[in-house]
Amino acid sequence: MMNKYISPVASLVLLTLCASWTQAADPLKFDVTLVNETREDLKLTAATWPLGSFNATDYMIPKHHTGAFRVHVWDERKGRINFKYSTGEKTCRFSGGLGVRRMGAWIISRYEVYTWSKASSVGNFHAVCLASIVKKAEGKGYDIRVSMK
């Protein structure tokens, strides 16, 4: 008699775990657009994601051009990317991402997703570095737009 109750409960738990696992398997997508406003080519000098079969030279942005690439982060609830681009003595460090923060009181609280972006000049000579992040349609990821001059 007990098995007829355990089986549906066990099935529900298994189904819930499988649904959670398949949701977590979807990567978070960051589409990065980099505007090169300098007089020289920009080279990727550091990145927190694996380049895979690409080289850092594949991420080069010619002078006065715009380049774009996509980065996958394997966590749908939070994620961040960090990277540096350099030209000569100028270097910009860019970062962007999202997280979840708790809002409200101890008893009644909710969680909300927030996004952030940051750009800073870290080279021997000052560069103007800008960054912004915008959420795409639900489930489509985020656009990170950065520029260097």
C-alpha positions as CSV (number, residue, x, y, z in Angstrom):
1,M,0.0,0.0,0.0
2,M,2.8,2.4,0.8
3,N,4.5,2.0,-2.6
4,K,1.7,3.7,-4.5
5,Y,2.4,6.9,-2.5
6,I,6.2,6.7,-2.5
7,S,6.4,6.2,-6.3
8,P,4.5,9.4,-7.3
9,V,6.5,11.5,-4.7
10,A,9.8,10.0,-5.9
11,S,8.8,10.7,-9.5
12,L,8.0,14.3,-8.7
13,V,11.3,14.8,-6.9
14,L,13.2,13.2,-9.8
15,L,11.3,15.3,-12.3
16,T,12.1,18.5,-10.3
17,L,15.8,17.6,-10.1
18,C,16.0,16.8,-13.8
19,A,14.3,20.1,-14.6
20,S,16.7,22.1,-12.4
21,W,19.7,20.3,-13.9
22,T,18.6,21.0,-17.5
23,Q,18.0,24.6,-16.7
24,A,21.4,25.0,-15.2
25,A,23.0,23.5,-18.3
26,D,22.0,26.5,-20.4
27,P,24.9,29.0,-20.6
28,L,24.5,32.7,-19.8
29,K,25.4,34.6,-23.0
30,F,27.3,37.9,-23.1
31,D,27.5,39.5,-26.5
32,V,30.4,41.9,-26.3
33,T,30.8,44.8,-28.7
34,L,34.1,46.7,-28.6
35,V,34.5,50.1,-30.3
36,N,38.1,50.9,-31.0
37,E,38.4,54.7,-31.1
38,T,42.2,54.7,-31.0
39,R,44.8,55.2,-33.8
40,E,46.2,51.6,-33.3
41,D,44.9,48.0,-33.3
42,L,43.6,46.7,-30.0
43,K,44.8,43.4,-28.8
44,L,43.2,41.1,-26.2
45,T,45.8,40.7,-23.4
46,A,43.7,39.0,-20.7
47,A,40.4,37.1,-20.5
48,T,38.6,35.1,-17.8
49,W,36.9,32.7,-20.3
50,P,38.6,29.9,-22.2
51,L,39.6,30.9,-25.7
52,G,39.1,27.4,-27.0
53,S,40.4,26.9,-30.5
54,F,40.9,30.7,-30.9
55,N,44.0,32.7,-30.2
56,A,44.1,36.1,-28.5
57,T,45.0,37.5,-32.0
58,D,41.6,36.4,-33.2
59,Y,40.1,39.0,-30.9
60,M,42.1,41.9,-32.4
61,I,40.1,45.0,-33.3
62,P,41.6,47.2,-36.1
63,K,42.0,51.0,-35.4
64,H,38.7,52.9,-35.8
65,H,36.7,49.7,-36.1
66,T,34.1,47.9,-34.1
67,G,34.4,44.2,-33.2
68,A,32.0,41.7,-31.5
69,F,32.2,38.3,-29.9
70,R,30.1,36.1,-27.6
71,V,31.1,34.7,-24.3
72,H,29.3,31.8,-22.5
73,V,29.2,31.6,-18.7
74,W,27.9,28.3,-17.4
75,D,25.7,29.7,-14.7
76,E,22.3,31.2,-15.5
77,R,21.8,32.9,-12.1
78,K,25.1,34.8,-11.9
79,G,28.1,35.4,-13.9
80,R,30.9,37.7,-14.8
81,I,33.5,38.3,-17.4
82,N,36.7,40.2,-17.2
83,F,39.1,41.1,-20.0
84,K,41.8,43.6,-21.0
85,Y,42.5,45.2,-24.3
86,S,45.8,47.0,-25.0
87,T,47.4,49.2,-27.6
88,G,50.9,50.4,-27.1
89,E,51.2,51.8,-23.5
90,K,47.4,52.1,-23.1
91,T,45.4,49.3,-21.5
92,C,41.7,49.1,-20.4
93,R,40.3,46.5,-18.0
94,F,36.6,45.7,-18.7
95,S,34.3,43.7,-16.6
96,G,30.6,43.0,-16.5
97,G,28.1,40.6,-15.2
98,L,25.0,39.9,-13.1
99,G,24.2,38.6,-9.7
100,V,21.3,38.2,-7.3
101,R,20.7,40.3,-4.2
102,R,18.3,39.9,-1.4
103,M,15.7,42.7,-1.0
104,G,13.4,43.3,1.9
105,A,13.3,42.2,5.5
106,W,14.4,39.0,7.2
107,I,10.9,37.4,7.2
108,I,9.6,38.7,3.9
109,S,12.4,38.9,1.4
110,R,12.7,38.6,-2.3
111,Y,15.6,38.3,-4.6
112,E,16.3,40.4,-7.7
113,V,18.8,40.2,-10.5
114,Y,21.1,43.1,-10.9
115,T,23.7,43.9,-13.7
116,W,26.9,45.8,-13.5
117,S,29.7,46.9,-15.8
118,K,33.0,48.6,-15.1
119,A,35.9,50.0,-17.2
120,S,39.1,51.4,-16.0
121,S,42.4,52.5,-17.5
122,V,45.3,50.4,-16.1
123,G,48.1,51.1,-18.6
124,N,51.2,53.3,-18.4
125,F,49.4,56.0,-20.3
126,H,45.8,57.0,-19.6
127,A,43.0,55.7,-21.8
128,V,39.3,56.6,-21.8
129,C,37.5,53.3,-21.1
130,L,33.7,53.0,-21.1
131,A,31.4,50.0,-20.5
132,S,27.6,49.4,-20.3
133,I,25.4,46.3,-20.0
134,V,21.9,45.8,-21.3
135,K,19.6,42.8,-20.8
136,K,18.3,41.3,-24.0
137,A,14.8,39.7,-24.4
138,E,14.1,37.0,-21.7
139,G,16.5,34.1,-22.0
140,K,18.6,35.7,-24.7
141,G,21.5,37.0,-22.5
142,Y,23.1,40.4,-22.2
143,D,24.8,42.9,-24.4
144,I,28.0,44.4,-23.1
145,R,29.2,47.5,-25.0
146,V,32.7,48.7,-24.3
147,S,34.9,51.4,-26.0
148,M,38.5,52.5,-25.7
149,K,40.1,55.8,-26.8
